[in-house]
Amino acid sequence: MQPEKFFYDNKIVRNFGIATVLWGIAGMTIGLLIAVQLYYPGANMHNQYTTFGRIRPLHTNAVIFAFVGNAIFMGVYYSLQRLLKARMFSDKLSAIHFWGWQLIIVSALITLPLGITTSHEYAELEWPIDIAITIIWVVFGINMFGTIFKRRERHLYVAIWFYIATFVTIAVLHIVNSFEIPVTFWKSYMVYAGVQDALVQWWYGHNAVAFFLTTPYLGMMYYFLPKMANRPIYSYKLSILHFWALIFIYIWAGPHHLLYTTLPGWAQSLGVAFSIMLIAPSWGGMINGLLTLRGAWDKVRDDVVLKFMVVALTAYGMATFEGPMLSLKQVNAIAHFSDWIIAHVHVGALGWNGFLTFGILYWLIPRIYKTELYSKKLASFHFWIGTLGILFYVIPLYWAGFTQGLMLKEFTPEGMLKYPNFLETVLRIVPMWVTRSLGGCLYLTGVIVMAYNLTRTALQGKLLANEPAQAMPLEPVNTIARESGWHRRLERRPIQFMIAALLVILIGSFVELMPTLTISSNIPTIASVKPYTPLELQGRDLYIREGCLACHSQTVRPFRSETERYGEYSKAGEFVYDHPFLWGSERKGPDLARIGGKYPNAWHYNHLMDPRLMSPGSIMPDYNWLITQDLDTSTTKAKINAMRKIGVPYPAGYENIANRDLTTQADAIAADLSRDHIKVSGRKEIIAITAYLQRLGTDIKANKTTTK
Amino acid sequence: MKHQRIILLFAFIFMGMPAWAADDNLVSAELMNDIGYGAIVAILILFIVVMLLILRTFKVLTKIMLKQQGITEDQVENVIKAEKKPKNETWIKLLSLRPMSEEKDLLMEHEYDGIQELNNPTPAWFMYLFYGTIIFAIGYLLNYHVFHTGQLQYEEYRTEIAKADIAQKAFLSKSANRVDETNVKLVNDPVVLASGQVIFKKNCSPCHGEHAQGVVGPNLTDDYWLHGGKINDIFKTIKYGVPAKGMPTWEKLLSPKQIADVANYIKSLHGTNPAGPKEPQGVKETDDKLALN
């Protein structure tokens, strides 16, 4: 047989590389902006489109799906071709994939500041974009499997196992977490409500970390690290063990995001138990990477690319040890909702994803441009300023997390909360937030230096768009001897491999999701909990639009410190009409689950207009536009109809009179405000959001008075 | 001489401690803590320094003694070097690493784009870690869901509240902090009023105004009261709030003494006629200040 000649497609790799750097800078700049807003609310430029609640999701989406997403595709398109000895299946599909993905990012960049969001964390994009994501993901899948089918290498290397697992699991996660019923073109409601919605969301959220930020990066590590260090992979057996254990166990761990909530106890415990078991499988990747460098540590001293890789692997090891520790409920009780979690995810994001991406870029760009890196000194500068940036970022946040977590739980001997005013604990950690933004600034500086360095590199070289290669064609299957080892045999059957990976991740998903979604005893109902009135429903959608849940949770955990501070702990039955749930994951301000009836309407009006009038020193931004903007009531009918379709018991025909009820309630609130000398029309948005806030957590109180 | 000094230092520290502890009026508990931590850290550092000194002394002594026996320094160095090697090997064994020289035998025959793989076993310590976490996970589930030896969240909450109640009652029975709406006294002690003012500025002024002239909440300086103007009434209104009208419940946020202080401060503001008063609300009441005087 003659070796076949073909060309690797480097242009698509280069395109994804450029997108990685540009979106990375954009995403990190937005991150820096919201970090500054935490201690200087005026940094929102007094503009609703650049206010924390709306652009925090933009930061997370840009960094996860634009920066890391493009980096994944860059790494996969480079390594897949070479590991399979084949050009990508279709140049057209590659181009559709590239431009489609960039278009999705641009649509996120437009819709999120406009307040168009589902409120599901890391899945904020509305339903039309969800459909676009599905299509583009399928295009990527076809392109990847098409390449696998025309491969010139019989067996699939470990990197490709990870790519396959990434592809199938993200598809499953995205589809299940996007069950939403469209109301208008840019608005939908989640089909699940309350506890069920929370479980689906965090099953998704946790595994987005697992299968978007971890498995594809492990795959890339398995290709690029041995190439960079010119060393063999330390242990093939370890690869097999940690791959299967990782994907099987990871999928179960989602409920650890919902400890001490109203999620059934058995689901919480499963989440904790599987999180602990995740330590070793996660570390398997780090160990295999670091031991691959055995015998090449002298190279690490001079080679900046390897330095990035070593720090990335170390950060990965730290974050994957810390994660299970945070899922222990005793630790979680203090750390959850605090800055500790932000520090934890940034060890992973800045250290693992960021540094691994930088390492690959520094290695790959000179190779496809057939030149040397423009400046090793600048790359080295990037490494040190980046490392310093990570330290300046995470250490103050760990400190802030401990401080606030402990302050919120402290009691005086009289049995009173030592810091009854939530704001007091916030003001204590403001200096740490300032230091954190400095860390972020250092890190971003490094990335900008890298962008310059890579541009100069590209300018001094010339892109080898089609890199010639040759390999022997595959011999027919019947000519190869039966191999010993079941895994070796599985490695040459891509479809069976994909099905096996799919089955492995479906086990945990079914065991945890199915009972919660179908068995009613898991969600005890409360008779006095009624659907929201039309005005409250509109107010709730404003709450979602403004992204209030970025800073305010809506679930009181059963701790003395929380029931003293906020009132009775939350019950599962209180959330049955919450499509979507709005428990939040962070507390930059107090919990709002029981805010209803706590303050007069006038307090809310003044507080939303300028939070500092009502709580001096508050870091919450002004929401002046709620006072000037009219509420859009044209959507009320569609909203009531959609809610009824997903099980909210509005009476038949109610959609036709909903706006009448809405006006009556709004006028009553406006009249109440006028008694406090506040002149505002009942048509304004602030009336609706006040109505919603005043409703929160009050249903259960009605229950008390009737049973008494 | 040196040892004597250290012993003396320790003796001083230990003798000093009870003296500080007994004098808790002069030194605050927080400062005591800091001194305690400082002392612990200082002792630890001292300990390390002493250990290093002893080590150094031993080294010097050995060299002198070996020299006296006629052994040259080169010979000593060789012995030390030879001893170091096996130490390194135990480390490698612990990590289940095979020597680099054997690597060639471990190379597997396949390669992907030039990447080879070694047929190393999974490290033993890694497997122990994995089994350990699996045992922990099984134990965790058994503890909470089979044997019910661990408390799940709601049970844990009841325990926490019960414990806190006992501690709180024990504390309050000992202290003078037992004032409530039935026995609160009207006083014009400047200390009480000053404390009340601080609490007022922090918690009440956003709704009632800087000078209690009334903003969202009513004017507190006029003769008109919605929920009674006697010290007991004011105490009660603050303590339980009037949720229907937007007055929050302060029972959980302020201690009984704090509520009494701020109630007295409010009483002291009567008739101050601040600028921009809110219109009168409620019923006109005669002042009970006269009754006290």
Interface residues (C-beta under 8 A of the other chain):
Chain A: S79 R82 L83 K85 E153 H155 Y157 Y223 P226 K227 P232 I233 Y234 S235 Y236 K237 L238 S239 L241 A245 Y260 G265 W266 Q268 S269 L270 V272 A273 F274 I276 M277 L278 I279 A280 P281 W283 G284 I287 L291 R294 G295 P324 K329 F411 T412 P413 E414 G415 M416 L417 P420 N421 R557 P558 F559 R560 T563 E564 R565 Y569 G597 K598 Y599 P600 N601 A602 W603 N606 L613 M614 S615 P616 D676
Chain B: L97 M100 E103 L107 M108 H110 Y112 D113 G114 I115 Q116 E117 L118 N119 N120 P121 T122 P123 F126 L129 F130 T133 I134 F136 A137 I138 Y140 L141 Y144 H145 L152 Q153 Y154 E156 Y157 E160 I161 A164 D165 A167 Q168 F171 L172 S175 N177 K202 N203 P206 C207 V216 G217 P243 A244 K245 G246 P248 K252 L253 L254 S255 P256
